[in-house]
Amino acid sequence: MQENKTTKIIDIVCRVFVGLVFVMSGFVKGVDPLGTSFKIQEYMTAWSFGGITFEWALPFATFLAMALVTVEFTIGIMLLFNAHRKLYSWLLLLMMVFFTVTTLFDAITNKVTDCGCFGDFIKLTNWQTFAKNIVLMVPTVLIFLCRRWNEPRRFERNSLITIFAVVAMVIFGLYNIGNEPCIDFRPWKVGNRMVAATGDDMEVKSYLSYRDKNTGKVEEFESAKLMDYYSDSLWMASHEFVDSRVEDPYEIEADGFSMLGPDDQDYAKEFITSQDYVLIATIHHLDKVGDDGTQALTQVCKFANENNINMVLLTCALPEEIEAYLMGNNLDDLPYYFADATAIETMVRSNPGFILVKDATVMGKWHHRNVNKMINNYNFSIE
């Protein structure tokens, strides 16, 4: 592409647009690198080509997540500051080709339902993600065609910008791995209400929709009020069932969440809607709990007992495994419940982690490295 006033304007618009998308995408994933790591693990588990699988790379998922968010964020910064034009043009093109092919495969097979391109900040379907990449490919190609233009900036200045972007994202990502994400886009964010309402007067209601065969009009009825219509043979003959839904004011606002006891009963609503504080310790991978995690769990359990705080453990481990772990660490008095690993990881990234709920509201959340902040600073007498 020839360099002139018009093409320069096109180049600037394309660089700013794509650069902002890459910076935002890298940042929201850098807020939660472990979430990106879990998504990469999902790809490694779901994908195979012929007899080739990728489960051997699972131990490297966190490293790959950090590499991805760092490269993505850095490319965005390079685009915005026009630093190292040839380098970012090639990197951008290669990444966009990879992303586009990957999301097309996802959209066709639906083996991974959400690519996680914007972390938990924005959820897109696979076809929406593929369409987004097709749109981005247009300015990407234009930027690539301009790669041979002379850079108006000095090499040293461009190198400093690139190095700063890499270092900043690495530090930012590592901080969010060592702590709970500094910005929480998940349902279990501190301050969020986990059920629509609480109170004994709330009722679970079901609704059914029927279509008038003559007019085509669809109308929704509360199931309790449909008995009169059911006794009307003319009405029943002129209407057909369309759909039904349940409105549960106590439904927990987190997909797939449960707290199954050893008796296979779900105690999630009982704990989440409790009018007293409930401190939930979470373990999503028992085999990856280190000595520091066990020490934190013991410390918090002792604190809860001394202050009469109801504390329970939520895990996805097998009953015999968690019982052996608790007994081996003198924690056999800690009640435990079971949930899906993904649901637990969504609550707290730390393993183990701690989340405090009261009256269906998330009151606090702590990484096991930061339990002293909870013990020393949190006032459990707040009403």
VOBA-1610 file (N, C-alpha, C; in pm, whole numbers, padded with zeros to 5 digits, always signed):
BEGIN
Met+00085-00120+00000Met+00000+00000+00000Met+00089+00124+00000Gln+00059+00216-00092Gln+00138+00338-00102Gln+00107+00432+00014Glu+00213+00498+00061Glu+00198+00589+00174Glu+00159+00728+00125Asn+00040+00770+00160Asn-00006+00905+00130Asn-00099+00950+00242Lys-00157+01068+00227Lys-00239+01123+00335Lys-00359+01034+00368Thr-00425+00983+00265Thr-00543+00900+00287Thr-00507+00768+00354Thr-00404+00701+00300Thr-00366+00571+00358Thr-00310+00587+00499Lys-00246+00701+00528Lys-00199+00724+00664Lys-00315+00732+00762Ile-00422+00801+00720Ile-00540+00811+00806Ile-00601+00672+00827Ile-00611+00594+00718Ile-00665+00458+00728Ile-00580+00374+00823Asp-00448+00388+00809Asp-00356+00312+00895Asp-00375+00349+01042Ile-00388+00478+01071Ile-00405+00522+01211Ile-00536+00469+01268Val-00645+00479+01191Val-00775+00431+01238Val-00769+00280+01266Cys-00709+00206+01174Cys-00699+00060+01191Cys-00615+00025+01313Arg-00501+00094+01330Arg-00412+00064+01443Arg-00480+00094+01576Val-00548+00207+01583Val-00614+00245+01709Val-00727+00147+01740Phe-00805+00113+01639Phe-00918+00021+01661Phe-00870-00116+01708Val-00780-00177+01632Val-00731-00310+01668Val-00649-00304+01796Gly-00571-00197+01812Gly-00490-00184+01932Gly-00574-00179+02058Leu-00682-00103+02055Leu-00770-00094+02172Leu-00836-00228+02203Val-00876-00301+02097Val-00937-00433+02117Val-00836-00527+02183Phe-00713-00527+02135Phe-00609-00616+02189Phe-00572-00575+02332Val-00561-00448+02359Val-00529-00403+02495Val-00640-00444+02591Met-00766-00422+02552Met-00876-00460+02638Met-00882-00611+02659Ser-00865-00687+02550Ser-00869-00832+02560Ser-00756-00885+02649Gly-00635-00831+02630Gly-00523-00873+02713Gly-00542-00834+02858Phe-00596-00714+02882Phe-00614-00666+03019Phe-00717-00748+03095Val-00835-00773+03034Val-00940-00844+03107Val-00902-00990+03131Lys-00816-01046+03046Lys-00765-01181+03072Lys-00651-01175+03172Gly-00573-01067+03169Gly-00464-01050+03265Gly-00515-01027+03407Val-00637-00976+03419Val-00700-00961+03551Val-00717-01098+03616Asp-00737-01200+03535Asp-00765-01334+03586Asp-00692-01439+03501Pro-00558-01446+03510Pro-00484-01543+03428Pro-00521-01687+03456Leu-00561-01719+03581Leu-00600-01856+03611Leu-00728-01893+03538Gly-00819-01796+03522Gly-00940-01822+03443Gly-00904-01854+03299Thr-00806-01779+03244Thr-00758-01807+03109Thr-00690-01943+03103Ser-00617-01977+03210Ser-00552-02107+03219Ser-00655-02220+03217Phe-00765-02203+03290Phe-00870-02304+03291Phe-00930-02319+03152Lys-00945-02208+03081Lys-01000-02214+02945Lys-00905-02288+02851Ile-00775-02262+02866Ile-00676-02333+02783Ile-00679-02482+02813Gln-00694-02518+02942Gln-00705-02659+02979Gln-00829-02722+02914Glu-00937-02644+02907Glu-01059-02695+02844Glu-01034-02725+02697Tyr-00960-02636+02629Tyr-00925-02660+02489Tyr-00838-02785+02476Met-00739-02797+02563Met-00647-02912+02556Met-00719-03044+02577Thr-00821-03042+02661Thr-00896-03163+02690Thr-00995-03196+02579Ala-01055-03092+02521Ala-01161-03113+02423Ala-01108-03142+02283Trp-00992-03088+02251Trp-00942-03097+02115Trp-00854-03219+02093Ser-00866-03276+01974Ser-00776-03382+01928Ser-00783-03384+01776Phe-00672-03419+01714Phe-00665-03429+01568Phe-00613-03568+01534Gly-00706-03650+01483Gly-00667-03787+01459Gly-00641-03855+01592Gly-00521-03907+01608Gly-00483-03969+01735Gly-00402-03877+01823Ile-00388-03750+01781Ile-00305-03655+01856Ile-00392-03581+01957Thr-00354-03588+02083Thr-00424-03514+02188Thr-00327-03414+02251Phe-00381-03325+02334Phe-00300-03219+02392Phe-00299-03221+02544Glu-00347-03328+02603Glu-00353-03334+02749Glu-00215-03335+02812Trp-00114-03374+02735Trp+00024-03373+02787Trp+00069-03230+02822Ala+00004-03130+02762Ala+00044-02990+02785Ala-00031-02924+02900Leu-00119-02997+02968Leu-00198-02938+03076Leu-00113-02871+03184Pro+00002-02929+03224Pro+00083-02862+03327Pro+00136-02725+03286Phe+00136-02697+03155Phe+00190-02570+03106Phe+00081-02466+03082Ala-00043-02497+03123Ala-00156-02410+03089Ala-00141-02271+03149Thr-00095-02261+03274Thr-00081-02130+03337Thr+00027-02047+03268Phe+00139-02113+03233Phe+00245-02042+03160Phe+00193-01994+03025Leu+00119-02079+02955Leu+00065-02040+02825Leu-00035-01926+02839Ala-00113-01928+02947Ala-00210-01820+02971Ala-00137-01688+02990Met-00031-01690+03071Met+00048-01567+03092Met+00112-01520+02962Ala+00163-01615+02883Ala+00225-01578+02756Ala+00123-01516+02662Leu+00003-01575+02657Leu-00102-01524+02568Leu-00141-01382+02605Val-00173-01358+02733Val-00220-01225+02772Val-00108-01121+02756Thr+00016-01162+02780Thr+00127-01069+02766Thr+00149-01030+02621Val+00150-01129+02532Val+00169-01101+02389Val+00054-01018+02335Glu-00067-01053+02374Glu-00185-00981+02324Glu-00183-00836+02371Phe-00157-00814+02499Phe-00151-00678+02552Phe-00038-00599+02486Thr+00078-00663+02470Thr+00194-00594+02412Thr+00169-00555+02267Ile+00108-00644+02191Ile+00075-00610+02052Ile-00018-00490+02047Gly-00115-00487+02138Gly-00206-00373+02144Gly-00134-00242+02171Ile-00042-00244+02267Ile+00037-00123+02298Ile+00125-00084+02180Met+00188-00180+02116Met+00273-00151+02000Met+00191-00088+01888Leu+00070-00136+01868Leu-00016-00079+01765Leu-00052+00066+01797Leu-00089+00091+01922Leu-00131+00226+01961Leu-00017+00327+01949Phe+00105+00282+01981Phe+00221+00372+01977Phe+00304+00357+01850Asn+00256+00273+01758Asn+00326+00250+01632Asn+00474+00214+01656Ala+00495+00122+01748Ala+00631+00082+01786Ala+00667-00050+01718His+00775-00050+01642His+00822-00170+01570His+00716-00220+01474Arg+00691-00141+01371Arg+00582-00167+01277Arg+00589-00307+01215Lys+00706-00347+01164Lys+00716-00477+01098Lys+00689-00592+01195Leu+00740-00577+01316Leu+00722-00683+01416Leu+00575-00699+01454Tyr+00509-00588+01489Tyr+00369-00602+01532Tyr+00279-00642+01416Ser+00315-00603+01292Ser+00233-00641+01177Ser+00233-00792+01158Trp+00352-00854+01169Trp+00361-00999+01154Trp+00294-01071+01272Leu+00322-01025+01394Leu+00262-01089+01511Leu+00110-01079+01507Leu+00060-00962+01471Leu-00085-00942+01464Leu-00148-01035+01361Leu-00088-01041+01242Leu-00144-01126+01136Leu-00145-01273+01178Leu-00033-01319+01234Leu-00024-01459+01274Leu-00126-01492+01384Met-00141-01402+01482Met-00237-01427+01589Met-00381-01426+01537Met-00412-01332+01449Met-00548-01323+01398Met-00582-01443+01309Val-00487-01491+01231Val-00511-01611+01151Val-00538-01730+01243Phe-00455-01744+01348Phe-00472-01853+01444Phe-00607-01843+01514Phe-00641-01723+01564Phe-00767-01704+01633Phe-00887-01730+01542Thr-00879-01683+01419Thr-00991-01699+01326Thr-01015-01845+01292Val-00907-01918+01263Val-00921-02061+01232Val-00972-02137+01354Thr-00919-02104+01471Thr-00960-02171+01595Thr-01107-02148+01624Thr-01152-02024+01613Thr-01292-01994+01645Thr-01388-02049+01540Leu-01343-02061+01416Leu-01426-02125+01314Leu-01445-02272+01348Phe-01336-02338+01389Phe-01345-02477+01430Phe-01437-02492+01551Asp-01426-02397+01645Asp-01513-02398+01763Asp-01660-02384+01723Ala-01685-02289+01633Ala-01823-02262+01593Ala-01886-02383+01524Ile-01806-02456+01448Ile-01858-02573+01376Ile-01878-02691+01470Thr-01779-02718+01556Thr-01784-02836+01642Thr-01851-02810+01776Asn-01840-02685+01826Asn-01896-02648+01957Asn-01840-02733+02070Lys-01715-02778+02054Lys-01652-02857+02160Lys-01621-02771+02282Val-01588-02644+02259Val-01570-02547+02366Val-01672-02437+02341Thr-01765-02418+02434Thr-01879-02330+02407Thr-01847-02182+02417Asp-01738-02148+02486Asp-01701-02007+02501Asp-01549-01998+02490Cys-01500-01920+02394Cys-01355-01915+02372Cys-01283-01839+02481Gly-01353-01755+02557Gly-01289-01680+02664Gly-01202-01566+02614Cys-01232-01514+02494Cys-01146-01409+02437Cys-01149-01280+02517Phe-01257-01256+02591Phe-01264-01141+02680Phe-01283-01185+02825Gly-01231-01303+02858Gly-01241-01354+02995Gly-01385-01366+03039Asp-01410-01328+03164Asp-01547-01327+03218Asp-01614-01191+03201Phe-01543-01096+03137Phe-01596-00962+03121Phe-01711-00958+03021Ile-01689-01022+02906Ile-01792-01030+02803Ile-01797-01174+02753Lys-01917-01231+02750Lys-01936-01367+02700Lys-01992-01361+02559Leu-01925-01429+02466Leu-01971-01435+02327Leu-01993-01580+02288Thr-02090-01603+02201Thr-02106-01737+02144Thr-01991-01762+02047Asn-01974-01886+02007Asn-01865-01918+01914Asn-01883-01849+01778Trp-02005-01841+01730Trp-02027-01774+01601Trp-02008-01623+01615Gln-02045-01566+01728Gln-02020-01423+01751Gln-01871-01396+01756Thr-01797-01485+01821Thr-01652-01469+01829Thr-01588-01479+01691Phe-01633-01576+01612Phe-01580-01590+01476Phe-01611-01466+01393Ala-01732-01414+01406Ala-01769-01292+01332Ala-01682-01175+01376Lys-01655-01167+01506Lys-01569-01060+01557Lys-01429-01069+01495Asn-01378-01191+01483Asn-01245-01208+01425Asn-01243-01177+01276Ile-01350-01208+01207Ile-01359-01173+01064Ile-01355-01021+01048Val-01428-00950+01135Val-01426-00803+01131Val-01285-00751+01158Leu-01216-00809+01256Leu-01081-00763+01289Leu-00979-00798+01182Met-01007-00900+01102Met-00913-00939+00997Met-00899-00831+00890Val-01005-00753+00869Val-00999-00648+00766Val-00894-00543+00801Pro-00900-00477+00918Pro-00794-00382+00952Pro-00659-00450+00973Thr-00658-00576+01014Thr-00532-00649+01032Thr-00458-00659+00899Val-00530-00694+00794Val-00468-00705+00660Val-00418-00568+00613Leu-00497-00464+00637Leu-00455-00329+00598Leu-00328-00287+00674Ile-00324-00318+00802Ile-00204-00286+00881Ile-00084-00363+00827Phe-00104-00489+00791Phe+00005-00570+00739Phe+00057-00514+00606Leu-00033-00463+00522Leu+00009-00407+00394Leu+00091-00279+00410Cys+00080-00216+00527Cys+00154-00093+00554Cys+00284-00119+00632Arg+00321-00244+00648Arg+00432-00279+00738Arg+00567-00225+00692Arg+00583-00198+00562Arg+00712-00153+00511Arg+00732-00001+00518Trp+00630+00069+00566Trp+00645+00214+00581Trp+00754+00244+00683Asn+00821+00353+00663Asn+00926+00393+00757Asn+00865+00432+00892Glu+00928+00387+01000Glu+00881+00421+01134Glu+00928+00562+01169Pro+00837+00649+01211Pro+00874+00787+01243Pro+00941+00802+01379Arg+00948+00693+01455Arg+01002+00699+01591Arg+01138+00630+01599Arg+01213+00661+01703Arg+01344+00600+01722Arg+01331+00458+01773Phe+01429+00374+01740Phe+01430+00234+01781Phe+01432+00222+01933Glu+01512+00307+02000Glu+01522+00299+02146Glu+01388+00328+02212Arg+01320+00429+02162Arg+01189+00466+02218Arg+01090+00353+02199Asn+01086+00294+02080Asn+00995+00183+02053Asn+01025+00062+02138Ser+01154+00034+02159Ser+01195-00080+02241Ser+01152-00061+02385Leu+01165+00062+02437Leu+01125+00090+02574Leu+00975+00069+02592Ile+00897+00113+02494Ile+00751+00096+02500Ile+00716-00053+02503Thr+00781-00131+02417Thr+00753-00274+02409Thr+00794-00345+02538Ile+00912-00314+02588Ile+00960-00377+02712Ile+00870-00339+02829Phe+00829-00213+02834Phe+00740-00169+02942Phe+00608-00247+02938Ala+00551-00266+02820Ala+00425-00338+02807Ala+00440-00482+02855Val+00549-00546+02817Val+00573-00685+02858Val+00587-00695+03009Val+00673-00610+03066Val+00699-00615+03210Val+00573-00581+03289Ala+00501-00479+03246Ala+00380-00438+03318Ala+00277-00550+03321Met+00255-00618+03208Met+00155-00725+03206Met+00201-00847+03284Val+00330-00879+03279Val+00381-00993+03356Val+00361-00969+03505Ile+00397-00849+03552Ile+00380-00816+03695Ile+00233-00817+03732Phe+00150-00757+03648Phe+00007-00751+03673Phe-00054-00891+03678Gly-00018-00975+03582Gly-00072-01110+03578Gly-00027-01195+03695Leu+00101-01186+03731Leu+00152-01263+03844Leu+00087-01220+03975Tyr+00062-01090+03988Tyr-00007-01041+04108Tyr-00146-01105+04118Asn-00218-01112+04007Asn-00353-01167+04009Asn-00354-01319+04022Ile-00243-01384+03993Ile-00231-01527+04018Ile-00206-01550+04167Gly-00124-01465+04229Gly-00090-01480+04369Gly-00195-01427+04464Asn-00297-01361+04411Asn-00408-01308+04491Asn-00538-01335+04414Glu-00649-01307+04478Glu-00774-01309+04403Glu-00770-01195+04301Pro-00828-01214+04180Pro-00825-01109+04077Pro-00864-00973+04132Cys-00787-00869+04095Cys-00811-00735+04148Cys-00943-00676+04100Ile-00993-00724+03986Ile-01127-00688+03937Ile-01201-00818+03914Asp-01317-00832+03976Asp-01391-00958+03969Asp-01511-00943+03875Phe-01508-01019+03765Phe-01619-01017+03669Phe-01711-01137+03688Arg-01688-01217+03790Arg-01763-01341+03809Arg-01888-01318+03895Pro-01980-01417+03896Pro-02103-01400+03975Pro-02076-01380+04124Trp-01968-01441+04177Trp-01940-01436+04320Trp-01855-01315+04356Lys-01883-01204+04296Lys-01813-01081+04328Lys-01858-01029+04463Val-01764-00973+04541Val-01797-00919+04671Val-01903-00810+04654Gly-02012-00821+04731Gly-02122-00727+04722Gly-02240-00778+04642Asn-02218-00881+04559Asn-02327-00934+04477Asn-02428-01012+04561Arg-02556-00996+04525Arg-02660-01081+04583Arg-02670-01207+04499Met-02671-01323+04566Met-02667-01449+04496Met-02806-01509+04474Val-02908-01451+04533Val-03046-01491+04502Val-03126-01364+04483Ala-03238-01376+04412Ala-03317-01257+04380Ala-03378-01195+04504Ala-03419-01278+04600Ala-03483-01225+04720Ala-03476-01329+04830Thr-03499-01284+04950Thr-03508-01375+05064Thr-03632-01341+05144Gly-03677-01437+05223Gly-03795-01415+05305Gly-03892-01530+05294Asp-03966-01556+05398Asp-04056-01671+05402Asp-04178-01651+05311Asp-04205-01527+05273Asp-04325-01501+05193Asp-04302-01521+05044Met-04178-01549+05004Met-04149-01566+04864Met-04191-01706+04818Glu-04249-01715+04697Glu-04297-01842+04646Glu-04233-01874+04512Val-04215-02003+04489Val-04170-02050+04359Val-04293-02058+04268Lys-04288-01991+04154Lys-04402-01989+04063Lys-04361-02046+03927Ser-04454-02115+03866Ser-04430-02168+03731Ser-04529-02105+03634Tyr-04483-02086+03511Tyr-04564-02021+03409Tyr-04564-02108+03283Leu-04678-02107+03213Leu-04691-02180+03088Leu-04742-02085+02980Ser-04688-02103+02861Ser-04729-02020+02747Ser-04812-02103+02649Tyr-04922-02043+02601Tyr-05008-02108+02504Tyr-05031-02015+02384Arg-05043-02076+02267Arg-05069-02000+02144Arg-05213-02021+02100Asp-05280-01909+02070Asp-05415-01916+02014Asp-05403-01961+01868Lys-05464-02074+01835Lys-05452-02130+01700Lys-05517-02042+01594Asn-05611-01961+01635Asn-05681-01876+01538Asn-05606-01747+01509Thr-05554-01683+01613Thr-05489-01553+01596Thr-05336-01562+01597Gly-05284-01673+01648Gly-05139-01687+01657Gly-05078-01617+01777Lys-05161-01551+01857Lys-05112-01477+01973Lys-05067-01575+02082Val-04949-01547+02141Val-04895-01629+02249Val-04916-01555+02380Glu-04973-01624+02477Glu-05001-01563+02607Glu-04946-01652+02717Glu-04890-01588+02821Glu-04832-01663+02933Glu-04927-01659+03052Phe-04941-01773+03120Phe-05030-01786+03234Phe-04954-01846+03352Glu-04988-01799+03472Glu-04936-01865+03590Glu-05006-02000+03604Ser-04928-02105+03631Ser-04984-02241+03630Ser-05101-02257+03727Ala-05092-02189+03841Ala-05198-02202+03942Ala-05332-02148+03892Lys-05327-02057+03793Lys-05449-01994+03744Lys-05501-02058+03615Leu-05436-02168+03572Leu-05475-02230+03446Leu-05584-02335+03462Met-05617-02372+03585Met-05714-02479+03607Met-05851-02445+03547Asp-05888-02318+03556Asp-06018-02278+03499Asp-06019-02295+03347Tyr-05904-02267+03283Tyr-05897-02282+03138Tyr-05898-02429+03099Tyr-05833-02513+03180Tyr-05826-02656+03148Tyr-05964-02721+03149Ser-06054-02665+03229Ser-06189-02720+03234Ser-06277-02673+03118Asp-06223-02580+03038Asp-06297-02525+02924Asp-06251-02599+02798Ser-06332-02690+02750Ser-06293-02773+02634Ser-06274-02689+02507Leu-06355-02583+02491Leu-06341-02498+02373Leu-06208-02424+02374Trp-06169-02375+02494Trp-06041-02303+02505Trp-05925-02399+02478Met-05933-02519+02534Met-05826-02616+02514Met-05812-02655+02368Ala-05926-02661+02297Ala-05922-02700+02156Ala-05862-02590+02068Ser-05875-02465+02113Ser-05827-02353+02031Ser-05687-02304+02070His-05624-02369+02168His-05491-02328+02211His-05394-02447+02213Glu-05268-02415+02187Glu-05165-02519+02193Glu-05050-02474+02282Phe-04992-02570+02353Phe-04883-02540+02445Phe-04758-02497+02369Val-04688-02395+02422Val-04568-02343+02357Val-04444-02365+02443Asp-04449-02319+02569Asp-04328-02325+02652Asp-04368-02312+02799Ser-04271-02337+02887Ser-04293-02321+03031Ser-04165-02268+03095Arg-04178-02204+03208Arg-04063-02155+03282Arg-04098-02152+03431Val-03993-02155+03513Val-04010-02151+03658Val-03941-02026+03710Glu-04009-01954+03795Glu-03955-01833+03857Glu-03930-01863+04004Asp-03802-01886+04035Asp-03764-01923+04172Asp-03687-01808+04236Pro-03748-01736+04330Pro-03678-01622+04392Pro-03557-01664+04473Tyr-03546-01794+04503Tyr-03433-01843+04581Tyr-03325-01905+04493Glu-03343-01901+04363Glu-03246-01962+04274Glu-03112-01888+04283Ile-03006-01962+04299Ile-02873-01902+04314Ile-02823-01855+04178Glu-02774-01731+04173Glu-02733-01669+04048Glu-02593-01714+04006Ala-02575-01846+03997Ala-02448-01903+03953Ala-02480-02038+03889Asp-02453-02050+03759Asp-02490-02171+03686Asp-02420-02294+03744Gly-02500-02397+03765Gly-02444-02525+03806Gly-02396-02533+03949Phe-02434-02435+04034Phe-02383-02436+04170Phe-02471-02520+04262Ser-02406-02600+04344Ser-02476-02680+04444Ser-02380-02708+04559Met-02437-02749+04671Met-02358-02791+04786Met-02418-02922+04837Leu-02374-03031+04777Leu-02431-03162+04808Leu-02365-03220+04932Gly-02448-03261+05027Gly-02397-03324+05147Gly-02373-03472+05125Pro-02314-03541+05221Pro-02292-03686+05210Pro-02422-03763+05189Asp-02536-03700+05224Asp-02667-03764+05204Asp-02727-03731+05068Asp-02648-03666+04980Asp-02690-03630+04844Asp-02797-03521+04840Gln-02821-03455+04952Gln-02913-03342+04954Gln-02836-03212+04925Asp-02903-03118+04855Asp-02840-02991+04819Asp-02869-02888+04929Tyr-02762-02842+04994Tyr-02776-02747+05104Tyr-02736-02605+05063Ala-02723-02581+04933Ala-02674-02452+04885Ala-02761-02337+04932Lys-02892-02345+04911Lys-02982-02236+04948Lys-02981-02212+05098Glu-02972-02321+05175Glu-02971-02309+05321Glu-02852-02227+05368Phe-02734-02254+05310Phe-02615-02182+05353Phe-02610-02041+05295Ile-02640-02028+05166Ile-02626-01899+05099Ile-02725-01796+05154Thr-02845-01840+05188Thr-02947-01746+05236Thr-02950-01734+05387Ser-02856-01794+05457Ser-02854-01789+05603Ser-02843-01645+05652Gln-02913-01614+05759Gln-02908-01481+05818Gln-02782-01462+05903Asp-02710-01570+05926Asp-02583-01564+05998Asp-02468-01576+05899Tyr-02350-01534+05941Tyr-02233-01549+05856Tyr-02205-01697+05831Val-02173-01728+05705Val-02127-01862+05668Val-01996-01846+05592Leu-01892-01906+05644Leu-01760-01899+05583Leu-01736-02028+05506Ile-01726-02017+05375Ile-01709-02135+05289Ile-01564-02143+05244Ala-01497-02250+05286Ala-01362-02278+05235Ala-01378-02364+05110Thr-01302-02335+05006Thr-01316-02407+04880Thr-01185-02475+04842Ile-01196-02597+04792Ile-01081-02670+04738Ile-01126-02731+04606His-01071-02681+04495His-01112-02736+04366His-01015-02841+04313His-00894-02847+04367His-00799-02953+04331His-00725-02994+04457Leu-00770-03101+04519Leu-00712-03144+04646Leu-00565-03181+04631Asp-00530-03240+04517Asp-00392-03283+04497Asp-00295-03166+04479Lys-00350-03045+04459Lys-00264-02928+04439Lys-00262-02834+04559Val-00319-02878+04671Val-00316-02797+04792Val-00178-02813+04857Gly-00103-02704+04867Gly+00030-02710+04926Gly+00026-02694+05077Asp+00144-02698+05135Asp+00153-02683+05281Asp+00102-02547+05327Asp+00129-02442+05246Asp+00081-02309+05285Asp-00071-02302+05281Gly-00132-02372+05186Gly-00277-02376+05178Gly-00338-02451+05295Thr-00279-02563+05330Thr-00328-02639+05445Thr-00312-02560+05574Gln-00200-02491+05587Gln-00178-02408+05705Gln-00282-02297+05715Ala-00314-02235+05602Ala-00416-02129+05601Ala-00553-02186+05639Leu-00586-02303+05585Leu-00714-02365+05617Leu-00724-02396+05766Thr-00617-02448+05823Thr-00614-02477+05966Thr-00629-02349+06048Gln-00560-02245+06006Gln-00565-02116+06077Gln-00706-02057+06075Val-00770-02061+05959Val-00904-02005+05946Val-01006-02090+06022Cys-00990-02220+06019Cys-01081-02309+06091Cys-01073-02282+06241Lys-00954-02264+06293Lys-00937-02232+06435Lys-01002-02097+06468Phe-00983-01999+06380Phe-01043-01867+06399Phe-01195-01876+06400Ala-01252-01955+06308Ala-01398-01969+06301Ala-01453-02036+06427Asn-01385-02137+06476Asn-01431-02206+06598Asn-01427-02113+06719Glu-01322-02033+06728Glu-01309-01943+06842Glu-01412-01831+06840Asn-01463-01796+06721Asn-01557-01685+06709Asn-01698-01731+06672Asn-01723-01862+06686Asn-01856-01919+06662Asn-01911-01884+06523Ile-01823-01889+06424Ile-01862-01865+06285Ile-01887-01999+06217Asn-02000-02012+06152Asn-02032-02135+06081Asn-01941-02148+05960Met-01854-02250+05961Met-01760-02270+05852Met-01779-02409+05793Val-01780-02417+05660Val-01794-02545+05590Val-01690-02550+05478Leu-01665-02669+05431Leu-01570-02690+05321Leu-01646-02737+05199Leu-01614-02678+05084Leu-01676-02717+04957Leu-01566-02769+04865Thr-01583-02890+04816Thr-01478-02953+04736Thr-01539-03041+04628Cys-01457-03082+04533Cys-01499-03178+04432Cys-01425-03311+04447Ala-01347-03322+04556Ala-01271-03445+04579Ala-01364-03560+04616Leu-01317-03681+04602Leu-01394-03797+04643Leu-01407-03799+04795Pro-01517-03854+04847Pro-01538-03854+04993Pro-01421-03914+05071Glu-01370-04027+05024Glu-01259-04090+05096Glu-01132-04005+05092Glu-01114-03930+04981Glu-00996-03844+04969Glu-01004-03725+05065Ile-01118-03659+05069Ile-01130-03542+05154Ile-01131-03582+05301Glu-01190-03698+05333Glu-01189-03744+05471Glu-01046-03775+05517Ala-00968-03838+05431Ala-00829-03868+05466Ala-00749-03740+05484Tyr-00773-03641+05397Tyr-00702-03513+05406Tyr-00736-03442+05537Leu-00864-03435+05569Leu-00908-03364+05690Leu-00857-03433+05816Met-00865-03564+05820Met-00818-03637+05937Met-00667-03626+05952Gly-00597-03628+05840Gly-00452-03618+05843Gly-00402-03482+05887Asn-00490-03381+05884Asn-00450-03245+05923Asn-00531-03193+06043Asn-00589-03289+06119Asn-00665-03255+06240Asn-00780-03157+06211Leu-00845-03178+06096Leu-00958-03093+06057Leu-01084-03176+06040Asp-01090-03292+06106Asp-01201-03383+06083Asp-01334-03330+06138Asp-01332-03221+06216Asp-01457-03160+06263Asp-01517-03063+06161Leu-01446-03037+06052Leu-01493-02942+05952Leu-01595-03010+05860Pro-01721-02964+05858Pro-01821-03025+05769Pro-01783-02999+05623Tyr-01807-03097+05537Tyr-01771-03080+05397Tyr-01890-03113+05307Tyr-01890-03045+05192Tyr-01996-03063+05093Tyr-01929-03069+04955Phe-02006-03109+04856Phe-01949-03135+04724Phe-02012-03046+04617Ala-01930-03008+04520Ala-01976-02929+04406Ala-01887-02960+04287Asp-01931-02918+04171Asp-01853-02935+04049Asp-01727-02849+04056Ala-01616-02901+04002Ala-01489-02829+04008Ala-01498-02692+03942Thr-01565-02684+03828Thr-01577-02557+03758Thr-01655-02455+03841Ala-01761-02502+03908Ala-01841-02412+03992Ala-01757-02358+04107Ile-01670-02442+04164Ile-01584-02399+04274Ile-01478-02301+04224Glu-01419-02330+04108Glu-01319-02241+04051Glu-01378-02104+04019Thr-01506-02102+03984Thr-01573-01975+03954Thr-01591-01893+04081Met-01613-01959+04194Met-01631-01888+04320Met-01502-01817+04361Val-01396-01897+04377Val-01267-01847+04425Val-01158-01915+04345Arg-01064-01838+04293Arg-00954-01895+04215Arg-00852-01964+04304Ser-00835-01913+04426Ser-00736-01969+04516Ser-00772-02112+04554Asn-00670-02193+04580Asn-00689-02334+04613Asn-00602-02372+04733Pro-00652-02367+04857Pro-00790-02336+04894Pro-00817-02186+04892Gly-00946-02152+04892Gly-00988-02013+04901Gly-01099-02001+05003Phe-01138-01877+05031Phe-01238-01854+05135Phe-01335-01747+05088Ile-01465-01775+05108Ile-01567-01680+05069Ile-01670-01671+05182Leu-01706-01549+05216Leu-01798-01524+05326Leu-01932-01476+05272Val-02040-01541+05315Val-02174-01503+05270Val-02264-01481+05390Lys-02362-01395+05369Lys-02462-01369+05471Lys-02586-01311+05403Asp-02701-01366+05434Asp-02826-01317+05377Asp-02817-01308+05225Ala-02761-01413+05163Ala-02751-01424+05017Ala-02659-01323+04952Thr-02575-01258+05030Thr-02483-01157+04977Thr-02339-01200+05003Val-02254-01180+04903Val-02113-01211+04920Val-02048-01098+04999Met-02003-01128+05119Met-01948-01028+05210Met-01797-01012+05197Gly-01729-01118+05154Gly-01583-01111+05143Gly-01529-01232+05070Lys-01408-01219+05021Lys-01343-01326+04947Lys-01192-01312+04965Trp-01122-01423+04995Trp-00980-01415+05025Trp-00903-01530+04963His-00785-01498+04913His-00686-01598+04872His-00625-01655+04998His-00581-01781+04993His-00526-01841+05116His-00399-01771+05163Arg-00334-01695+05073Arg-00216-01619+05117Arg-00255-01493+05194Asn-00382-01456+05187Asn-00426-01330+05248Asn-00524-01350+05363Val-00524-01469+05425Val-00622-01494+05531Val-00600-01405+05653Asn-00477-01356+05674Asn-00453-01266+05787Asn-00533-01137+05774Lys-00559-01095+05650Lys-00641-00976+05628Lys-00783-00999+05678Met-00833-01119+05656Met-00966-01152+05703Met-00967-01161+05856Ile-00872-01232+05912Ile-00869-01255+06056Ile-00847-01126+06134Asn-00760-01040+06083Asn-00721-00921+06157Asn-00808-00798+06128Asn-00869-00794+06010Asn-00934-00670+05968Asn-01084-00678+05952Tyr-01141-00798+05936Tyr-01284-00806+05906Tyr-01365-00809+06034Asn-01468-00726+06039Asn-01554-00717+06158Asn-01678-00805+06137Phe-01679-00919+06201Phe-01789-01014+06184Phe-01911-00977+06267Ser-01904-00866+06337Ser-02019-00822+06415Ser-02107-00726+06336Ile-02065-00695+06212Ile-02145-00600+06130Ile-02281-00662+06101Glu-02384-00584+06119Glu-02520-00632+06093Glu-02561-00595+05951
//
